[in-house]
Amino acid sequence: MKLKDFEKHLTDHGCKLLREGGNHSIWVNKANLKQSAVVRHKEIDNRLCKNICKQLDIPSV
């Protein structure tokens, strides 16, 4: 999945970018304050996207 599409999925489900790290971006779900790191590659593996969604407690892509 493309990073831009995944970031749009995160924002559509109430998540916000908390901060930028060295190789990752930290996203937080504002509803339950759960956090997850998202790699900054142009393409992200679909299994990784599902795991991030599970960590943030939002519907999978």
C-alpha positions in Angstrom: 0.0 0.0 0.0 1.2 3.5 -0.7 2.2 5.6 2.3 0.0 8.5 1.3 -3.1 6.2 1.0 -2.3 4.7 4.4 -1.9 8.1 6.0 -5.2 9.1 4.6 -6.8 5.9 6.1 -5.3 6.9 9.5 -6.6 10.4 9.4 -10.0 9.3 8.2 -10.3 7.1 11.4 -9.4 9.8 13.9 -5.6 9.4 14.1 -3.1 12.3 14.1 0.6 12.6 13.5 2.2 13.1 16.9 5.8 13.5 15.9 8.5 12.6 13.3 11.2 10.3 14.5 14.5 9.3 12.8 13.0 6.6 10.4 9.4 6.5 11.7 6.4 8.7 12.2 4.5 8.3 15.4 0.8 8.3 15.0 -1.8 8.5 17.9 -5.5 7.6 17.9 -7.1 10.6 19.7 -10.1 8.5 20.9 -8.1 6.0 23.0 -4.6 7.6 23.0 -2.9 4.5 21.5 0.3 5.1 19.6 2.1 3.3 16.8 5.2 3.9 14.7 4.8 4.0 10.9 7.8 3.6 8.6 8.4 6.3 6.1 8.7 4.2 2.9 6.9 4.9 -0.3 5.3 1.4 -0.1 4.3 -0.4 3.1 3.6 -4.1 3.3 -0.2 -4.9 3.8 0.5 -7.1 6.8 2.4 -4.2 8.4 -0.6 -1.9 7.7 -3.0 -4.4 9.4 -0.7 -4.6 12.4 -0.5 -0.8 12.8 -4.3 -0.6 12.5 -4.6 -3.2 15.2 -2.2 -1.3 17.5 -4.2 1.9 17.0 -7.5 0.0 17.4 -9.0 1.1 14.0 -10.5 -0.9 11.2 -8.0 -2.6 8.9 -7.3 -1.4 5.4 
